[in-house]
Amino acid sequence: MFSDEEYKRIYWASRRGMLELDLILMPFVERRLRELDDEAQQDYVRLLESEDTELFAWFLQRERPTDSELAGIVEQILAFTRTPKH
């Protein structure tokens, strides 16, 4: 589980400067990140080390991460984006 300070750092690191990525990552961080288990949270932090071009291709499902843990967190984010918001 992240401390408040770590969460803030991860929150700001999720702002990528590419609107399309921000629209995917920011709601996920705000609504879902703290609910993930420790392993998935660490996978998300590792995901943030990826290049924006990679993230964009993964979220558009043009490519898939070769790393299975990153592929798993990408799938969780994509599933979240498909979930209706109330």
C-alpha distances in whole Angstrom, upper triangle without the diagonal:
4,7,10,11,9,9,13,14,12,14,17,17,17,20,23,26,27,28,27,24,23,24,22,19,18,18,16,13,15,15,13,10,7,9,9,8,6,10,10,8,10,13,12,12,15,17,17,19,22,25,26,29,27,24,27,29,26,25,29,29,32,30,27,25,26,23,22,18,19,21,19,16,20,21,18,18,22,22,20,23,25,24,26,25,26
4,6,8,6,6,9,10,9,11,14,14,15,18,20,24,25,26,26,22,21,22,21,17,16,17,15,12,13,14,13,10,8,11,11,11,9,12,12,8,10,13,12,11,14,16,15,17,20,23,24,27,25,23,26,28,25,25,28,29,31,30,27,25,26,23,23,19,19,22,20,17,20,21,19,18,22,22,20,23,26,24,26,25,26
4,5,5,6,9,10,11,12,14,15,16,19,22,25,27,27,28,24,22,24,23,19,18,19,18,14,15,16,15,12,10,13,14,14,12,15,16,12,13,17,15,14,17,19,18,20,23,25,26,29,28,25,28,31,28,27,31,32,34,33,30,28,30,27,26,23,22,25,23,20,23,25,22,22,25,26,23,25,28,27,29,26,27
4,6,5,6,9,10,10,12,14,15,17,20,23,25,25,26,23,21,22,22,18,16,17,17,13,13,15,15,12,10,14,15,16,15,18,18,14,15,18,16,15,19,20,18,20,23,25,25,29,28,25,28,31,28,27,31,32,34,33,31,29,31,28,28,24,24,26,25,21,24,26,23,22,25,26,23,24,28,26,27,25,26
4,5,5,6,9,10,11,12,14,16,19,21,24,25,26,23,20,23,22,18,17,19,18,14,14,17,17,14,13,17,17,18,16,19,18,15,15,18,16,14,18,19,17,19,22,24,24,28,27,25,27,30,28,27,31,32,34,33,31,29,31,28,28,24,24,27,25,22,24,26,24,23,26,27,24,26,29,28,30,27,28
4,5,5,6,8,10,10,12,15,17,20,22,23,24,21,19,21,20,16,15,17,16,12,14,16,15,12,11,15,15,15,13,15,15,11,12,15,13,10,14,15,14,15,19,21,21,25,24,22,24,27,25,24,28,29,31,30,28,25,27,24,24,21,20,23,22,19,21,23,21,20,23,24,22,24,27,26,28,26,28
4,5,5,6,9,10,10,13,16,19,21,21,22,18,16,18,17,14,12,14,13,9,10,12,12,9,8,12,13,14,13,15,14,10,12,14,12,10,14,15,13,16,18,21,20,24,23,20,23,25,24,22,26,27,29,28,26,24,27,24,24,20,19,22,21,17,19,21,18,17,21,22,19,20,24,23,25,22,24
4,5,5,6,9,10,11,14,17,19,19,21,18,15,18,17,14,12,14,14,10,10,14,14,12,12,15,16,18,17,19,17,14,15,17,14,12,16,16,14,16,19,20,20,24,23,21,23,26,24,23,26,28,30,29,28,26,28,26,26,23,21,24,23,19,21,23,21,19,22,24,21,22,25,24,26,23,25
4,5,5,6,9,10,13,15,18,19,20,17,15,18,18,14,13,15,15,11,13,16,16,13,13,17,17,18,16,18,17,13,13,15,13,10,13,14,11,13,16,18,18,22,21,19,21,24,23,22,26,27,29,28,26,24,26,24,25,21,20,23,22,19,20,23,21,19,22,24,22,22,26,26,27,25,27
4,5,5,6,9,11,14,16,17,18,14,13,16,14,11,10,13,12,8,11,13,13,10,11,14,14,16,14,15,14,10,11,12,9,7,11,11,8,11,14,16,16,19,18,16,18,21,20,19,22,24,26,24,23,21,23,21,21,18,16,19,18,15,16,19,17,15,19,20,18,19,23,23,24,23,25
4,5,5,7,10,13,15,15,16,13,11,13,13,9,7,10,10,7,8,11,12,10,11,14,15,17,16,17,15,12,14,14,11,10,13,13,10,13,15,17,16,19,19,16,18,21,20,18,22,23,25,25,24,22,25,23,23,20,18,20,20,16,17,19,17,15,18,20,17,17,21,21,22,20,22
4,5,5,8,11,13,14,16,13,10,13,14,11,9,12,13,10,11,15,15,13,15,18,18,20,19,20,18,15,16,17,13,12,14,14,11,13,15,16,15,18,19,16,18,21,21,19,22,24,26,25,25,23,26,24,25,22,20,22,22,18,19,22,20,17,20,22,20,19,23,23,25,22,25
4,5,7,10,12,14,15,12,10,14,13,10,10,13,13,10,13,16,16,13,15,18,18,20,18,18,17,14,14,14,11,9,11,11,7,9,11,12,12,16,16,13,16,19,18,17,20,22,23,22,22,20,22,21,22,19,17,19,20,16,16,20,18,16,19,21,19,19,23,24,25,24,26
4,6,9,10,11,12,8,7,10,10,6,6,10,10,8,10,13,13,11,14,17,16,18,18,18,15,13,14,13,10,9,11,10,7,10,11,12,11,14,14,11,13,16,15,14,17,19,21,20,19,18,21,20,21,18,15,17,17,14,14,17,15,13,15,18,16,15,19,20,22,20,23
4,6,8,9,10,8,6,9,10,8,7,11,12,10,12,15,16,14,17,20,19,22,21,22,19,17,17,17,13,13,15,13,10,12,13,13,11,14,15,12,13,17,17,15,18,20,22,21,21,20,23,22,24,21,18,20,21,17,16,19,18,15,17,20,17,16,20,21,22,21,23
4,5,8,9,6,6,10,10,9,9,13,13,13,15,18,18,17,20,22,21,24,23,23,20,18,18,17,14,13,14,12,9,11,11,10,7,11,12,10,11,14,15,14,16,18,19,19,19,18,22,21,23,21,17,19,20,17,16,19,19,15,17,20,18,17,21,22,24,22,25
4,6,9,8,7,10,12,11,11,15,16,15,17,20,21,20,23,25,25,27,27,26,24,22,22,21,18,17,18,16,13,14,14,12,9,12,14,12,12,16,17,16,17,20,21,21,22,21,24,24,26,24,21,22,24,21,19,22,22,18,19,23,21,19,22,24,25,24,26
4,6,5,6,9,10,11,11,14,16,16,18,20,21,20,23,25,25,27,27,26,24,22,23,21,18,18,19,16,13,15,14,11,8,10,12,10,9,13,14,13,14,17,17,18,19,19,23,23,25,24,20,21,22,19,17,20,20,17,17,21,19,17,20,22,23,22,25
4,5,5,6,9,10,10,12,14,15,16,18,19,20,23,24,24,27,28,27,24,23,24,22,19,19,20,17,15,18,16,15,11,13,15,12,11,14,15,13,14,17,18,19,21,21,25,25,26,25,21,22,23,20,18,20,20,16,16,19,18,15,18,20,20,19,22
4,6,5,7,9,10,12,13,15,16,18,18,19,22,23,23,26,27,26,22,22,23,21,18,19,19,16,15,17,15,14,10,11,13,10,8,11,12,9,10,14,15,16,18,18,22,23,24,23,19,19,20,18,15,17,17,13,13,16,15,12,15,17,18,18,21
4,5,5,6,8,10,11,12,14,16,16,16,19,21,20,23,23,22,19,18,19,17,14,15,16,12,11,14,12,11,8,10,11,8,7,10,11,8,10,13,15,15,16,16,20,20,21,19,16,16,17,15,12,15,15,11,12,15,14,12,15,17,18,18,21
4,5,5,5,8,10,10,12,14,15,15,18,20,19,23,23,23,19,18,19,18,14,15,17,14,12,15,14,14,11,13,14,11,10,14,14,12,14,17,18,19,19,19,23,22,23,21,18,19,19,16,14,17,16,12,13,16,14,12,16,17,18,17,20
4,6,6,7,9,11,11,13,14,15,18,19,19,23,24,24,20,19,21,19,16,18,19,16,15,18,17,16,13,15,16,12,11,15,14,11,13,16,18,19,19,20,24,24,24,22,19,19,19,16,14,16,15,11,12,14,12,9,13,14,15,13,17
4,6,6,7,9,11,11,12,13,16,17,17,20,21,20,17,16,18,16,13,15,16,13,13,16,15,15,12,14,14,10,10,13,12,8,11,13,16,16,16,17,21,20,20,19,16,16,16,13,11,12,11,8,8,11,9,7,10,12,14,13,16
4,6,5,6,9,10,10,10,13,15,14,17,18,18,14,13,15,14,10,12,14,11,10,13,13,14,12,14,14,10,11,14,12,10,13,15,18,18,17,16,20,19,19,17,14,15,15,11,10,13,11,8,10,12,10,9,13,14,16,15,18
4,5,5,6,9,10,10,13,15,15,18,19,20,16,14,17,16,12,13,16,14,12,16,16,16,14,17,17,14,14,17,16,14,16,19,21,21,21,20,24,23,23,20,17,19,18,14,14,16,14,11,13,15,12,11,15,15,16,14,17
4,5,5,6,8,9,12,13,14,18,19,20,16,15,18,17,14,15,18,16,15,19,19,19,17,20,19,16,16,19,17,14,17,19,22,22,21,21,25,24,23,21,18,19,18,15,14,15,13,10,12,12,9,9,12,12,12,10,13
4,6,5,5,6,10,10,11,14,16,16,13,12,14,14,10,13,15,13,13,17,17,18,16,19,18,14,15,18,15,13,16,17,20,20,19,19,22,20,20,17,15,16,14,11,11,12,9,7,9,10,7,8,11,11,13,11,14
4,6,6,5,8,10,10,13,14,15,12,10,13,13,9,11,14,12,12,15,16,18,17,20,19,15,17,19,17,15,19,20,23,22,21,20,23,21,21,18,16,17,16,12,13,14,12,9,13,14,11,12,15,15,16,14,17
4,6,7,8,10,12,15,16,18,15,13,16,16,13,14,18,16,15,19,20,21,20,23,22,18,19,22,20,18,21,23,26,25,24,23,27,25,24,21,19,21,19,15,16,17,14,12,15,15,12,13,16,15,15,13,14
4,6,8,8,10,14,16,18,15,13,17,17,14,16,19,17,17,21,22,23,22,24,23,19,20,23,21,18,21,22,25,25,24,23,27,25,23,21,19,20,18,15,16,16,13,11,14,13,9,11,14,12,13,10,12
4,6,5,7,11,13,14,11,10,14,14,11,14,16,15,16,19,20,22,21,23,22,18,20,22,19,17,20,21,24,23,22,21,24,22,20,17,16,17,15,12,13,13,10,9,12,11,8,11,13,12,14,12,14
4,5,6,9,10,11,9,7,10,11,8,10,13,13,13,16,18,20,19,22,20,17,19,21,19,17,20,21,24,23,21,20,22,20,19,15,15,16,14,11,13,14,10,10,13,13,11,13,16,15,17,16,18
4,6,8,9,12,10,8,11,13,11,12,16,16,16,19,21,23,23,26,24,21,23,25,22,21,24,25,28,27,24,23,25,23,21,18,17,19,17,14,16,17,13,13,17,16,14,16,19,17,19,17,19
4,7,9,11,10,9,13,13,12,14,17,17,18,21,22,25,24,27,25,22,24,26,22,21,24,24,28,27,24,23,25,22,20,17,17,18,15,13,16,16,12,13,16,14,12,16,17,15,18,16,18
4,6,8,6,6,9,10,10,12,14,14,16,19,20,23,23,25,23,20,22,23,20,19,23,22,25,24,21,20,22,19,17,13,14,15,12,10,13,13,10,11,14,13,12,15,17,16,19,18,20
4,6,5,6,9,10,11,13,14,15,17,19,21,24,25,27,24,22,24,25,22,21,25,24,27,25,22,20,22,19,16,13,14,16,13,11,15,15,12,14,17,16,15,19,21,19,22,22,24
4,6,5,6,9,10,11,12,14,16,17,19,23,24,26,24,21,25,26,22,22,26,25,28,26,23,20,21,18,16,13,14,16,14,12,16,17,14,16,19,19,18,21,23,22,25,25,26
4,5,5,6,9,10,11,12,15,16,17,21,22,24,21,20,23,23,20,21,24,23,25,23,20,17,18,14,13,9,11,13,11,10,14,15,13,15,18,18,18,21,22,22,25,25,28
4,5,5,6,9,10,10,13,15,16,19,20,22,19,17,20,21,17,17,21,20,23,20,17,15,17,13,12,8,9,11,8,7,10,11,9,11,14,14,14,17,19,19,22,22,24
4,5,5,6,9,10,11,13,15,18,19,22,19,17,20,21,18,18,22,21,24,22,19,17,19,15,15,11,11,13,11,9,12,14,11,12,15,16,15,17,20,20,22,22,24
4,5,5,6,9,10,11,13,17,18,21,18,16,20,21,18,19,22,22,24,22,19,16,17,14,13,10,10,13,12,10,13,15,13,14,17,18,18,20,22,23,26,25,28
4,5,5,6,9,10,11,15,16,18,15,14,17,18,15,16,19,18,20,18,15,12,13,10,10,6,6,9,8,6,9,12,11,12,15,16,16,18,20,21,24,24,27
4,5,5,6,9,10,13,14,17,14,12,15,16,14,14,17,17,20,18,15,13,15,12,12,9,8,10,10,6,8,11,10,9,13,14,14,15,18,19,22,21,24
4,5,5,7,10,13,14,17,15,13,16,18,16,16,20,20,22,20,18,15,17,14,15,11,10,13,13,10,12,15,14,13,16,18,17,18,22,22,25,24,27
4,5,5,7,11,13,15,13,12,16,17,14,16,19,19,20,18,15,12,13,11,12,9,8,11,12,10,11,15,14,14,17,19,18,20,23,24,27,26,29
4,5,6,9,10,12,10,8,12,13,11,12,15,15,17,15,13,10,12,10,11,9,6,9,10,8,8,12,12,11,13,16,16,17,19,21,24,24,27
4,5,8,9,12,11,9,12,14,13,13,17,17,19,17,15,13,15,14,15,13,10,13,14,11,11,15,15,13,15,18,17,17,21,22,25,24,27
4,7,9,12,10,10,13,15,14,15,18,19,19,17,16,13,14,13,15,13,11,14,15,13,13,17,17,16,18,21,21,21,24,25,28,28,31
4,6,8,7,7,10,11,11,12,15,15,16,13,13,10,12,11,14,13,10,12,14,13,12,15,16,15,16,20,20,19,22,24,27,27,30
4,5,5,6,9,10,11,12,14,15,15,13,14,12,14,14,17,16,13,15,17,15,14,17,19,17,18,21,21,20,23,25,28,28,31
4,5,5,6,9,10,10,12,14,14,13,14,13,16,16,19,18,14,15,18,16,13,17,18,15,16,20,19,18,21,23,25,25,29
4,5,5,6,9,10,11,12,11,11,12,12,15,16,19,19,15,15,18,17,14,17,19,16,16,20,21,19,21,24,26,27,30
4,5,5,6,9,10,10,10,8,9,8,11,12,15,15,11,12,15,14,11,14,16,15,15,18,19,18,20,23,26,26,30
4,5,5,6,8,10,10,9,9,9,12,13,15,14,10,11,13,11,9,12,14,11,11,15,15,14,17,20,22,23,26
4,5,5,6,8,9,9,11,11,15,16,17,17,14,13,16,14,11,13,15,12,12,16,16,14,16,19,21,22,26
4,6,5,6,5,6,8,9,13,15,16,17,13,12,15,14,11,13,16,14,12,16,17,15,17,20,23,24,28
4,5,5,6,5,5,7,11,12,13,13,10,9,11,11,7,9,12,10,9,13,14,13,15,18,21,22,26
4,5,8,8,9,10,14,15,15,15,12,10,12,11,7,9,11,8,7,11,12,10,12,15,17,18,22
4,5,8,10,12,16,17,18,18,15,13,15,14,11,11,14,12,9,13,14,11,13,16,18,20,24
4,5,7,10,13,15,15,16,13,11,13,13,10,10,13,12,9,12,14,13,13,17,19,21,25
4,7,10,13,16,16,18,15,13,16,16,12,13,16,15,13,16,18,16,17,20,23,25,29
4,7,9,12,13,15,12,10,13,14,11,12,15,15,13,16,18,17,18,21,24,26,30
4,6,9,9,11,9,6,10,11,9,10,13,13,12,15,17,17,18,21,24,25,29
4,5,7,9,6,5,9,10,8,10,13,13,13,16,18,18,19,22,25,27,30
4,6,9,8,7,10,12,11,13,16,16,16,19,21,21,23,25,29,30,34
4,6,5,6,9,10,11,12,14,16,16,18,20,21,23,25,28,29,33
4,5,5,6,9,10,10,12,14,15,16,18,20,21,23,26,28,31
4,5,5,6,9,10,11,13,14,15,17,19,20,21,25,26,29
4,5,5,6,9,10,11,12,14,15,17,19,20,24,24,28
4,6,5,6,9,10,10,12,14,15,17,19,22,23,27
4,5,5,6,9,10,11,12,14,16,17,21,22,25
4,5,5,6,9,10,10,12,14,15,19,20,23
4,5,5,6,9,10,11,12,14,18,19,22
4,5,5,6,9,10,11,12,16,18,21
4,5,5,6,9,10,11,14,15,19
4,5,5,6,9,10,13,14,17
4,5,5,6,9,12,14,17
4,5,5,6,10,12,15
4,5,5,8,9,13
4,6,8,9,13
4,6,9,12
4,6,9
4,7
4
